[in-house]
Amino acid sequence: MSAFAVCLFCGSRNGASPAYAGAAEDFGQGLARLGMDLVYGGGDVGLMGIAAGAAAAAGGRVTGFIPRRLLERERAKRDIARLVVTETMFERKARMIERGDAFVALPGGLGTLDEVLEVVTLRQLGYHDKPILLVDTDGYWGPFLALYGAVIRQGLAAPSASDLLAAVPDVAAALARLEAVRG
C-alpha cells in the first residue's frame, strides 16, 4: 500500500511575496516529516520546484507529472523519486488528481486556478470526496474566496458548495488538517 499522497498545486514562479517561497519550503519539509508523499507538476521552477526540492531534501517521496511540452520550459525536476512525462496538460492533471488523497493549493498562477477549480468541480459532481485546502499565505486566496462566495450568493452554485474546500491561514494549519484526514 502506498503512503498518503498530497497533490500540491502552486506557481511555476515565485510570486511577489517572499512569504510564498517560505511557505512552499515549509510545506515540502512538513510533508516529508509526516511521511506523506508529495505529488505535483514535475517542474524545477518557482514555488513547485521549491516545495519538491524541500520535500526530497527532507527524505520525502516526490512524484512529479510533467507534459512533454514543458520538459524544458519548467525544467523537469530529475532528482525526485519518480518523474512521469505525460503527453498533454489534461493527462498531467488527471494523473495528479488520481494519485492524490488530498489537494493543497499554495499561491499560484492561471494553471493553479485551473487545477483548484477542476478538483472542486469534480468533488461537487461526486467524482471524489478528497479534502481541498487553500493555504492563504499573505492573504493570497482572499480575492478567489470572495468570488467563490459571490458565485454561491448569486445562486449559480448550491450553498453546499461552500463545503467543497477550506482555506487555512498557514502551512502549519494545512499540515495539521492533513494529519487529521490521514488518521
C-alpha positions in Angstrom: 0.0 0.0 0.0 1.4 3.4 -0.9 1.7 6.3 1.5 -0.9 9.0 1.9 -0.2 11.3 -1.1 -0.9 15.1 -1.1 -1.3 16.7 -4.5 0.1 20.2 -4.5 -1.0 22.9 -6.8 1.2 26.1 -6.8 3.1 28.5 -9.0 5.8 27.9 -11.5 7.0 31.3 -10.5 8.0 32.6 -7.0 5.4 35.4 -7.0 5.7 38.9 -5.4 5.8 37.9 -1.7 8.9 36.3 -0.2 6.4 34.5 2.1 5.3 32.3 -0.8 8.7 30.7 -1.2 8.9 30.2 2.6 5.5 28.5 2.6 6.5 26.2 -0.3 9.7 25.2 1.5 7.9 24.6 4.8 5.2 22.6 3.1 7.6 20.3 1.4 9.6 19.7 4.5 6.4 19.3 6.6 5.0 16.6 4.3 8.3 14.7 4.4 8.4 14.9 8.2 4.9 13.5 8.4 5.7 10.6 6.0 3.3 11.8 3.3 4.1 11.7 -0.4 4.2 14.8 -2.5 2.5 14.7 -5.9 3.0 17.8 -8.1 3.5 19.2 -11.5 7.1 17.9 -12.0 8.9 21.2 -12.6 12.0 22.5 -11.0 10.9 26.2 -11.2 9.0 28.5 -8.9 7.1 27.5 -5.9 6.6 24.0 -7.1 10.3 23.5 -7.5 10.9 24.8 -4.0 8.3 22.6 -2.4 9.5 19.5 -4.3 13.2 20.2 -3.5 12.4 20.7 0.2 10.4 17.5 0.4 13.1 15.5 -1.4 15.9 17.0 0.7 14.0 16.1 3.9 13.7 12.5 2.7 10.2 12.6 1.4 8.9 10.7 -1.6 8.1 13.1 -4.5 6.3 12.2 -7.7 6.1 14.7 -10.5 3.9 14.7 -13.6 5.0 16.9 -16.4 3.8 17.2 -20.0 6.5 16.6 -22.7 5.9 20.1 -24.0 7.0 21.6 -20.6 10.1 19.5 -20.1 12.4 22.4 -20.9 10.1 25.3 -20.1 9.6 24.2 -16.5 12.9 22.3 -16.3 11.8 18.9 -15.2 12.9 18.1 -11.7 15.1 15.0 -12.2 16.2 14.4 -8.6 12.9 13.1 -7.3 11.6 9.6 -6.6 9.5 9.5 -9.8 9.1 11.8 -12.8 6.2 10.8 -15.2 6.2 12.5 -18.6 2.6 12.9 -20.0 1.5 13.8 -23.5 -0.8 16.6 -22.5 -1.7 19.0 -19.7 -5.1 17.2 -19.4 -3.3 13.9 -18.8 -1.0 15.6 -16.3 -3.9 17.0 -14.3 -5.9 13.7 -14.4 -2.9 11.6 -13.2 -2.1 14.1 -10.4 -5.8 14.1 -9.3 -6.0 10.3 -9.5 -2.9 9.9 -7.3 -3.7 12.5 -4.7 -5.5 11.6 -1.4 -5.9 15.3 -0.6 -5.3 18.5 -2.5 -3.4 21.6 -1.3 -3.0 24.9 -3.1 -0.3 27.4 -2.3 -0.2 30.7 -4.3 -0.1 30.2 -8.0 -1.0 31.5 -11.4 -3.6 30.6 -14.0 -2.6 26.9 -14.0 -3.1 26.7 -10.3 -6.5 28.3 -10.5 -7.5 25.8 -13.2 -6.3 22.9 -11.1 -8.2 24.1 -8.0 -11.4 24.7 -9.9 -11.1 21.3 -11.5 -10.8 19.4 -8.2 -13.6 21.5 -6.7 -15.9 20.8 -9.7 -15.1 17.0 -9.6 -15.8 16.9 -5.9 -19.1 18.8 -6.5 -20.1 16.2 -9.1 -19.2 13.3 -6.8 -16.1 12.0 -8.6 -14.1 12.2 -5.4 -14.6 13.2 -1.8 -11.0 14.2 -1.0 -10.2 17.3 1.0 -9.2 20.5 -0.8 -7.2 23.1 1.2 -6.1 26.6 0.1 -3.1 27.9 2.1 -3.8 31.6 2.4 -0.3 32.8 2.6 -0.2 36.6 2.9 -4.0 36.7 2.1 -3.3 35.4 -1.4 -6.6 33.4 -1.7 -8.8 36.2 -0.4 -10.0 37.5 -3.8 -10.6 34.0 -5.1 -12.7 33.2 -2.0 -14.6 36.4 -2.4 -15.5 35.4 -6.0 -16.3 31.9 -4.9 -18.7 33.2 -2.3 -20.3 35.5 -4.8 -21.0 32.6 -7.1 -22.8 30.9 -4.3 -24.7 34.0 -3.2 -25.8 34.7 -6.7 -27.4 31.3 -6.9 -25.0 30.0 -9.5 -23.8 27.2 -7.2 -25.6 25.5 -4.4 -25.0 26.7 -0.8 -23.3 23.4 -0.1 -20.5 24.4 -2.5 -19.0 26.3 0.4 -18.2 22.9 2.0 -16.2 21.7 -1.0 -13.0 23.4 0.0 -11.4 25.1 3.0 -9.0 27.9 3.4 -6.3 27.6 6.1 -4.2 30.5 7.3 -0.8 28.9 7.0 1.3 25.8 6.3 1.1 24.6 9.9 -2.7 24.6 9.8 -2.7 22.7 6.4 -0.3 20.0 7.8 -2.5 19.6 10.9 -5.6 19.1 8.7 -3.8 16.6 6.5 -2.6 14.7 9.5 -6.1 14.6 10.9 -7.5 13.4 7.5 -4.9 10.7 7.1 -5.7 9.4 10.6 
